[in-house]
């Protein structure tokens, strides 16, 4: 049982190109959303909401916006990095079965949010925990999830009629997949190599250390 849990952690991938487009069974979707909703939250505020987007026209508008933002990022890169980036697919908005937009409402439970008085972002961290729960549950169900981050928050808020003051934290592409890659896309395409755990461990105090070898694309 415990090994199955760790296997889900190892299998989880940010999926872009492997979606089949087949529908997510309703019972399965409910389970992964319940898993997300069971996440811990500062002050028990549960500051998240989930917007399910299956309308094709809406997804096309968002995909167009994401493509434009991809071009903005590409223009900032050096020639070598731009060449590497050109081969990386960054989203599966139209290929996925469903878009799940996760939002953050900082006013929920305010002004007396227990535990947020000293760390303003604690509510945002709570939303990220809900996203992680959803992602792991989806992986356990044999589904893929991809987090799209090439967007401007005001654009997505207007597209989905999200009220002022509520932040769209993530557009998640979700659905059945043909497979889950064993190596993350960015590593497979030479964008960056993962750090070993030993490079991230500190004992007692934070100790600066050698950043390690450059990623293949930086060499």
DOMIVO-735626 format. One record per residue (C-alpha): residue number from 1; residue in three letters; x, y, z. Coordinates in Angstrom, 1 decimal, always signed. Last residue first. Layout:
! residues N
+-----+------+--------+--------+--------+
|  nr | rest |     xx |     yy |     zz |
+-----+------+--------+--------+--------+
| NUM |  Ala |      X |      Y |      Z |
...
+-----+------+--------+--------+--------+
//
This chain:
! residues 219
+-----+------+--------+--------+--------+
|  nr | rest |     xx |     yy |     zz |
+-----+------+--------+--------+--------+
| 219 |  Unk |  +26.6 |  +24.2 |  -21.8 |
| 218 |  Unk |  +23.4 |  +26.1 |  -21.0 |
| 217 |  Unk |  +21.1 |  +23.7 |  -23.0 |
| 216 |  Unk |  +22.5 |  +20.7 |  -21.2 |
| 215 |  Unk |  +21.6 |  +22.3 |  -17.8 |
| 214 |  Unk |  +24.6 |  +23.6 |  -15.9 |
| 213 |  Unk |  +26.4 |  +21.5 |  -13.4 |
| 212 |  Unk |  +26.0 |  +22.2 |   -9.7 |
| 211 |  Unk |  +24.8 |  +25.3 |   -7.9 |
| 210 |  Unk |  +27.8 |  +25.1 |   -5.6 |
| 209 |  Unk |  +26.6 |  +25.6 |   -2.0 |
| 208 |  Unk |  +25.1 |  +28.2 |   +0.3 |
| 207 |  Unk |  +24.3 |  +26.7 |   +3.7 |
| 206 |  Unk |  +20.9 |  +27.3 |   +5.2 |
| 205 |  Unk |  +21.1 |  +26.4 |   +8.9 |
| 204 |  Unk |  +20.5 |  +23.4 |  +11.1 |
| 203 |  Unk |  +21.1 |  +20.9 |   +8.4 |
| 202 |  Unk |  +20.6 |  +21.7 |   +4.7 |
| 201 |  Unk |  +19.3 |  +19.4 |   +1.9 |
| 200 |  Unk |  +18.6 |  +20.7 |   -1.6 |
| 199 |  Unk |  +21.8 |  +19.4 |   -3.3 |
| 198 |  Unk |  +21.4 |  +16.0 |   -1.6 |
| 197 |  Unk |  +18.0 |  +15.6 |   -3.1 |
| 196 |  Unk |  +19.4 |  +15.5 |   -6.6 |
| 195 |  Unk |  +18.7 |  +18.5 |   -8.8 |
| 194 |  Unk |  +16.7 |  +17.9 |  -12.0 |
| 193 |  Unk |  +18.2 |  +18.8 |  -15.4 |
| 192 |  Unk |  +17.0 |  +21.7 |  -17.5 |
| 191 |  Unk |  +15.8 |  +22.5 |  -21.0 |
| 190 |  Unk |  +17.3 |  +19.4 |  -22.6 |
| 189 |  Unk |  +14.1 |  +18.2 |  -24.3 |
| 188 |  Unk |  +13.8 |  +15.1 |  -22.1 |
| 187 |  Unk |  +14.4 |  +17.2 |  -19.0 |
| 186 |  Unk |  +11.7 |  +19.7 |  -19.9 |
| 185 |  Unk |   +9.3 |  +16.9 |  -20.8 |
| 184 |  Unk |   +9.7 |  +15.1 |  -17.4 |
| 183 |  Unk |  +11.1 |  +11.5 |  -17.7 |
| 182 |  Unk |   +8.9 |   +8.4 |  -17.5 |
| 181 |  Unk |   +6.3 |   +9.8 |  -19.8 |
| 180 |  Unk |   +2.7 |   +9.1 |  -18.8 |
| 179 |  Unk |   +0.8 |   +7.2 |  -21.5 |
| 178 |  Unk |   -2.1 |   +7.5 |  -23.9 |
| 177 |  Unk |   -3.8 |   +9.9 |  -21.6 |
| 176 |  Unk |   -7.3 |  +10.3 |  -20.1 |
| 175 |  Unk |   -8.1 |  +13.9 |  -19.0 |
| 174 |  Unk |   -7.1 |  +17.1 |  -17.4 |
| 173 |  Unk |   -5.6 |  +20.5 |  -18.5 |
| 172 |  Unk |   -5.2 |  +22.6 |  -15.3 |
| 171 |  Unk |   -5.6 |  +26.4 |  -15.6 |
| 170 |  Unk |   -4.0 |  +27.6 |  -12.4 |
| 169 |  Unk |   -4.1 |  +30.4 |   -9.8 |
| 168 |  Unk |   -7.1 |  +32.5 |  -11.1 |
| 167 |  Unk |   -7.2 |  +35.2 |   -8.5 |
| 166 |  Unk |  -10.3 |  +36.5 |   -6.8 |
| 165 |  Unk |  -10.3 |  +40.2 |   -6.0 |
| 164 |  Unk |  -12.5 |  +41.2 |   -8.9 |
| 163 |  Unk |  -15.0 |  +38.4 |   -9.8 |
| 162 |  Unk |  -14.1 |  +35.7 |  -12.3 |
| 161 |  Unk |  -16.2 |  +36.1 |  -15.4 |
| 160 |  Unk |  -14.4 |  +33.2 |  -17.2 |
| 159 |  Unk |  -12.7 |  +35.2 |  -20.0 |
| 158 |  Unk |  -12.3 |  +38.3 |  -17.8 |
| 157 |  Unk |  -10.4 |  +36.4 |  -15.1 |
| 156 |  Unk |   -8.3 |  +34.6 |  -17.7 |
| 155 |  Unk |   -7.2 |  +37.9 |  -19.3 |
| 154 |  Unk |   -6.6 |  +39.6 |  -16.0 |
| 153 |  Unk |   -4.4 |  +36.7 |  -14.8 |
| 152 |  Unk |   -2.1 |  +36.9 |  -17.8 |
| 151 |  Unk |   -1.2 |  +33.5 |  -19.3 |
| 150 |  Unk |   +1.6 |  +31.1 |  -19.9 |
| 149 |  Unk |   +1.2 |  +29.0 |  -16.7 |
| 148 |  Unk |   -0.7 |  +26.0 |  -17.9 |
| 147 |  Unk |   -0.6 |  +23.1 |  -15.4 |
| 146 |  Unk |   -1.0 |  +19.7 |  -17.1 |
| 145 |  Unk |   -2.9 |  +16.8 |  -15.6 |
| 144 |  Unk |   -3.1 |  +13.2 |  -16.8 |
| 143 |  Unk |   -5.5 |  +10.5 |  -15.8 |
| 142 |  Unk |   -4.8 |   +6.9 |  -14.6 |
| 141 |  Unk |   -6.9 |   +7.3 |  -11.4 |
| 140 |  Unk |   -3.8 |   +7.5 |   -9.2 |
| 139 |  Unk |   -2.5 |  +10.2 |  -11.5 |
| 138 |  Unk |   -5.8 |  +12.1 |  -11.1 |
| 137 |  Unk |   -5.5 |  +11.8 |   -7.3 |
| 136 |  Unk |   -2.0 |  +13.1 |   -7.4 |
| 135 |  Unk |   -2.9 |  +16.1 |   -9.5 |
| 134 |  Unk |   -6.0 |  +16.9 |   -7.4 |
| 133 |  Unk |   -4.1 |  +16.8 |   -4.2 |
| 132 |  Unk |   -1.3 |  +18.9 |   -5.7 |
| 131 |  Unk |   -3.9 |  +21.5 |   -6.8 |
| 130 |  Unk |   -5.5 |  +21.6 |   -3.3 |
| 129 |  Unk |   -2.0 |  +22.1 |   -1.8 |
| 128 |  Unk |   -1.5 |  +25.0 |   -4.2 |
| 127 |  Unk |   -4.7 |  +26.6 |   -3.0 |
| 126 |  Unk |   -3.4 |  +26.4 |   +0.6 |
| 125 |  Unk |   -0.1 |  +28.1 |   -0.5 |
| 124 |  Unk |   -2.3 |  +30.9 |   -1.7 |
| 123 |  Unk |   -3.9 |  +31.2 |   +1.7 |
| 122 |  Unk |   -0.5 |  +31.3 |   +3.4 |
| 121 |  Unk |   +0.6 |  +34.1 |   +1.1 |
| 120 |  Unk |   +0.0 |  +36.8 |   +3.7 |
| 119 |  Unk |   +2.3 |  +35.2 |   +6.3 |
| 118 |  Unk |   +2.1 |  +36.9 |   +9.7 |
| 117 |  Unk |   -1.6 |  +37.3 |  +10.1 |
| 116 |  Unk |   -2.4 |  +34.2 |   +8.1 |
| 115 |  Unk |   -2.6 |  +31.6 |  +10.8 |
| 114 |  Unk |   -6.3 |  +32.0 |  +11.8 |
| 113 |  Unk |   -8.0 |  +34.1 |   +9.2 |
| 112 |  Unk |   -9.9 |  +36.8 |  +11.1 |
| 111 |  Unk |  -10.5 |  +39.3 |   +8.4 |
| 110 |  Unk |  -11.3 |  +37.3 |   +6.4 |
| 109 |  Unk |  -12.8 |  +33.8 |   +6.2 |
| 108 |  Unk |  -12.8 |  +33.9 |   +2.4 |
| 107 |  Unk |  -11.5 |  +37.3 |   +1.4 |
| 106 |  Unk |   -8.3 |  +35.9 |   -0.1 |
| 105 |  Unk |  -10.3 |  +34.0 |   -2.7 |
| 104 |  Unk |   -8.0 |  +31.8 |   -4.8 |
| 103 |  Unk |   -9.0 |  +30.2 |   -8.0 |
| 102 |  Unk |   -8.5 |  +26.8 |   -9.7 |
| 101 |  Unk |   -9.4 |  +26.5 |  -13.4 |
| 100 |  Unk |  -10.1 |  +23.0 |  -14.5 |
|  99 |  Unk |  -10.0 |  +22.5 |  -18.3 |
|  98 |  Unk |  -11.4 |  +19.3 |  -19.6 |
|  97 |  Unk |  -10.9 |  +16.5 |  -22.0 |
|  96 |  Unk |   -7.4 |  +17.6 |  -23.0 |
|  95 |  Unk |   -6.4 |  +18.1 |  -26.6 |
|  94 |  Unk |   -7.6 |  +21.7 |  -26.8 |
|  93 |  Unk |   -5.7 |  +23.0 |  -23.7 |
|  92 |  Unk |   -2.7 |  +20.6 |  -24.0 |
|  91 |  Unk |   +0.0 |  +23.0 |  -23.0 |
|  90 |  Unk |   +3.7 |  +23.9 |  -23.2 |
|  89 |  Unk |   +5.0 |  +21.8 |  -26.1 |
|  88 |  Unk |   +8.8 |  +22.0 |  -26.2 |
|  87 |  Unk |  +10.6 |  +21.9 |  -29.6 |
|  86 |  Unk |  +10.8 |  +25.7 |  -30.0 |
|  85 |  Unk |  +12.2 |  +26.0 |  -26.4 |
|  84 |  Unk |  +15.5 |  +24.4 |  -27.4 |
|  83 |  Unk |  +16.0 |  +26.8 |  -30.4 |
|  82 |  Unk |  +15.0 |  +29.7 |  -28.2 |
|  81 |  Unk |  +17.6 |  +28.7 |  -25.6 |
|  80 |  Unk |  +20.3 |  +28.6 |  -28.3 |
|  79 |  Unk |  +19.3 |  +32.0 |  -29.8 |
|  78 |  Unk |  +19.0 |  +33.7 |  -26.4 |
|  77 |  Unk |  +15.6 |  +34.0 |  -25.0 |
|  76 |  Unk |  +13.3 |  +37.1 |  -24.5 |
|  75 |  Unk |  +11.6 |  +36.6 |  -27.8 |
|  74 |  Unk |  +10.5 |  +33.1 |  -26.8 |
|  73 |  Unk |   +8.7 |  +34.5 |  -23.7 |
|  72 |  Unk |   +6.5 |  +36.9 |  -25.7 |
|  71 |  Unk |   +5.9 |  +34.1 |  -28.3 |
|  70 |  Unk |   +4.6 |  +31.8 |  -25.5 |
|  69 |  Unk |   +2.4 |  +34.6 |  -24.3 |
|  68 |  Unk |   +0.8 |  +34.8 |  -27.8 |
|  67 |  Unk |   +0.3 |  +31.0 |  -27.8 |
|  66 |  Unk |   -1.3 |  +31.3 |  -24.3 |
|  65 |  Unk |   -3.8 |  +33.9 |  -25.6 |
|  64 |  Unk |   -4.7 |  +31.7 |  -28.6 |
|  63 |  Unk |   -5.2 |  +28.7 |  -26.2 |
|  62 |  Unk |   -7.5 |  +30.8 |  -24.0 |
|  61 |  Unk |   -9.7 |  +31.8 |  -26.9 |
|  60 |  Unk |   -9.8 |  +28.2 |  -28.2 |
|  59 |  Unk |  -10.7 |  +26.9 |  -24.7 |
|  58 |  Unk |  -13.7 |  +29.3 |  -24.6 |
|  57 |  Unk |  -14.8 |  +28.2 |  -28.0 |
|  56 |  Unk |  -14.5 |  +24.5 |  -27.0 |
|  55 |  Unk |  -16.7 |  +24.8 |  -23.9 |
|  54 |  Unk |  -15.4 |  +22.2 |  -21.4 |
|  53 |  Unk |  -14.3 |  +24.5 |  -18.7 |
|  52 |  Unk |  -14.8 |  +23.4 |  -15.1 |
|  51 |  Unk |  -14.2 |  +26.3 |  -12.7 |
|  50 |  Unk |  -12.9 |  +25.1 |   -9.3 |
|  49 |  Unk |  -13.0 |  +27.3 |   -6.2 |
|  48 |  Unk |  -10.3 |  +27.7 |   -3.6 |
|  47 |  Unk |  -10.0 |  +29.6 |   -0.3 |
|  46 |  Unk |  -10.7 |  +26.5 |   +1.9 |
|  45 |  Unk |  -10.8 |  +28.8 |   +4.9 |
|  44 |  Unk |   -9.8 |  +26.2 |   +7.5 |
|  43 |  Unk |   -7.6 |  +28.8 |   +9.1 |
|  42 |  Unk |   -4.9 |  +28.0 |   +6.6 |
|  41 |  Unk |   -6.0 |  +25.2 |   +4.3 |
|  40 |  Unk |   -5.4 |  +21.4 |   +4.3 |
|  39 |  Unk |   -6.6 |  +19.6 |   +1.1 |
|  38 |  Unk |   -9.9 |  +17.8 |   +1.2 |
|  37 |  Unk |  -11.3 |  +19.9 |   -1.7 |
|  36 |  Unk |   -8.6 |  +18.6 |   -4.0 |
|  35 |  Unk |   -9.5 |  +15.0 |   -3.1 |
|  34 |  Unk |  -13.2 |  +15.8 |   -3.6 |
|  33 |  Unk |  -12.3 |  +17.1 |   -7.1 |
|  32 |  Unk |  -10.4 |  +13.9 |   -7.9 |
|  31 |  Unk |  -13.3 |  +11.8 |   -6.7 |
|  30 |  Unk |  -16.0 |  +13.8 |   -8.6 |
|  29 |  Unk |  -14.0 |  +13.6 |  -11.8 |
|  28 |  Unk |  -13.8 |   +9.8 |  -11.4 |
|  27 |  Unk |  -17.6 |   +9.5 |  -10.8 |
|  26 |  Unk |  -18.3 |  +11.6 |  -13.9 |
|  25 |  Unk |  -16.1 |   +9.5 |  -16.1 |
|  24 |  Unk |  -13.5 |  +11.8 |  -17.8 |
|  23 |  Unk |  -14.2 |  +12.1 |  -21.5 |
|  22 |  Unk |  -11.8 |  +10.9 |  -24.2 |
|  21 |  Unk |   -9.6 |  +13.7 |  -25.6 |
|  20 |  Unk |   -6.5 |  +11.3 |  -25.8 |
|  19 |  Unk |   -4.1 |  +13.6 |  -23.9 |
|  18 |  Unk |   -0.4 |  +12.7 |  -24.4 |
|  17 |  Unk |   +1.0 |  +16.0 |  -25.6 |
|  16 |  Unk |   +1.0 |  +18.3 |  -22.6 |
|  15 |  Unk |   +1.2 |  +16.4 |  -19.3 |
|  14 |  Unk |   +3.0 |  +17.7 |  -16.2 |
|  13 |  Unk |   +3.9 |  +14.3 |  -14.8 |
|  12 |  Unk |   +3.0 |  +12.2 |  -11.8 |
|  11 |  Unk |   +4.6 |   +8.7 |  -12.0 |
|  10 |  Unk |   +7.0 |   +9.1 |   -9.0 |
|   9 |  Unk |   +4.4 |  +10.4 |   -6.6 |
|   8 |  Unk |   +2.0 |   +7.7 |   -7.7 |
|   7 |  Unk |   +4.7 |   +5.1 |   -7.1 |
|   6 |  Unk |   +5.1 |   +6.5 |   -3.6 |
|   5 |  Unk |   +1.5 |   +5.8 |   -2.8 |
|   4 |  Unk |   +1.7 |   +2.3 |   -4.3 |
|   3 |  Unk |   +4.7 |   +1.6 |   -2.2 |
|   2 |  Unk |   +2.7 |   +2.5 |   +1.0 |
|   1 |  Unk |   +0.0 |   +0.0 |   +0.0 |
+-----+------+--------+--------+--------+
//
